[in-house]
Amino acid sequence: MEKKVWSEIERFSTEKHLHVPVFVGERVKVLLLCLSPGLTVPPHSHPGFEITLQPLRGKAVMSTPEGVDMELQPGEIYLTDGAASFSPRNPFGEEFEMLIHLVKK
């Protein structure tokens, strides 16, 4: 068993979003998204994966495939197909962290 501590692995930049690898296996990849205030992750997708998004700290906004903005916040978990394009953005004044699980179909 391996232990990871968020405060030891989180990385923030005022210039771009950062994905910190937490775990990489054959079928599963776990990333910690660190998004400073005012930054946006460029639109992208992960075809062939099922994805869970678990906000840990702060808030962010992400548009659904239907074009509706939804607020991502701690205490909730979001499930999506990796073929869908998504682009989280942080228009708020605090740092945002989210755990991302990518599971191969």
C-alpha distance (Angstrom), angle and dihedral (degrees) to the residues before:
residue distance angle dihedral
M1 . . .
E2 3.77 . .
K3 3.80 125.5 .
K4 3.81 125.1 -146.9
V5 3.81 124.5 -170.5
W6 3.82 115.7 -154.1
S7 3.79 94.5 -143.5
E8 3.81 89.4 55.6
I9 3.82 97.8 48.4
E10 3.83 103.6 33.1
R11 3.80 115.6 108.1
F12 3.79 125.9 -173.7
S13 3.79 130.7 -170.1
T14 3.80 128.4 -174.0
E15 3.81 89.0 -146.0
K16 3.82 105.4 50.4
H17 3.78 144.4 1.3
L18 3.79 117.6 -93.8
H19 3.81 130.4 -146.2
V20 3.79 110.9 -158.9
P21 3.83 113.4 -161.5
V22 3.80 109.7 -125.4
F23 3.81 99.1 170.3
V24 3.81 134.0 -2.1
G25 3.81 118.9 -170.1
E26 3.79 136.1 156.7
R27 3.82 95.5 -85.4
V28 3.80 103.2 10.6
K29 3.78 134.4 59.8
V30 3.81 121.9 -177.2
L31 3.80 119.8 -164.0
L32 3.79 133.9 -179.3
L33 3.81 109.7 -139.7
C34 3.80 111.5 -151.0
L35 3.81 111.5 -167.9
S36 3.80 120.9 179.3
P37 3.83 121.2 -149.9
G38 3.80 113.5 -73.6
L39 3.81 96.0 18.4
T40 3.81 130.3 120.0
V41 3.79 131.5 -160.8
P42 3.83 107.4 -128.7
P43 3.84 114.3 -111.1
H44 3.79 110.4 -85.7
S45 3.80 142.8 146.4
H46 3.80 138.5 -147.9
P47 3.83 106.5 -142.1
G48 3.80 113.7 -161.1
F49 3.81 93.8 29.8
E50 3.77 137.3 97.0
I51 3.79 111.4 -143.4
T52 3.77 137.8 -155.2
L53 3.79 121.0 -166.9
Q54 3.80 117.2 -159.6
P55 3.83 115.8 -178.4
L56 3.80 111.7 -147.5
R57 3.81 105.3 176.6
G58 3.80 136.5 10.7
K59 3.80 125.7 -2.2
A60 3.79 136.4 -81.6
V61 3.79 137.2 177.5
M62 3.78 127.5 -126.6
S63 3.79 130.2 179.2
T64 3.79 117.6 -127.3
P65 3.83 120.4 -133.0
E66 3.83 85.3 -99.5
G67 3.82 90.2 59.9
V68 3.80 96.9 -107.7
D69 3.82 117.4 136.4
M70 3.77 113.5 -129.3
E71 3.79 126.9 -171.8
L72 3.80 115.9 -125.5
Q73 3.79 112.3 -148.1
P74 3.81 139.6 163.9
G75 3.78 116.9 -85.1
E76 3.81 93.2 42.8
I77 3.80 133.2 86.9
Y78 3.79 126.1 -153.9
L79 3.80 126.4 -155.2
T80 3.79 124.0 -158.8
D81 3.77 143.2 159.6
G82 3.78 111.5 -106.4
A83 3.81 91.2 -130.9
A84 3.83 89.2 71.9
S85 3.80 115.3 90.7
F86 3.77 116.1 -122.9
S87 3.78 137.6 177.6
P88 3.82 119.2 -175.8
R89 3.80 115.5 -157.2
N90 3.78 132.6 -169.7
P91 3.82 110.8 -144.3
F92 3.81 90.2 160.8
G93 3.80 130.6 95.8
E94 3.81 97.5 -114.3
E95 3.79 135.4 69.4
F96 3.81 117.6 -93.6
E97 3.80 126.1 -146.1
M98 3.79 125.8 -174.2
L99 3.78 132.4 175.9
I100 3.81 111.8 -136.0
H101 3.82 122.4 -162.4
L102 3.80 116.5 -165.3
V103 3.81 112.6 -168.8
K104 3.83 120.7 -174.1
K105 3.79 113.3 -124.0
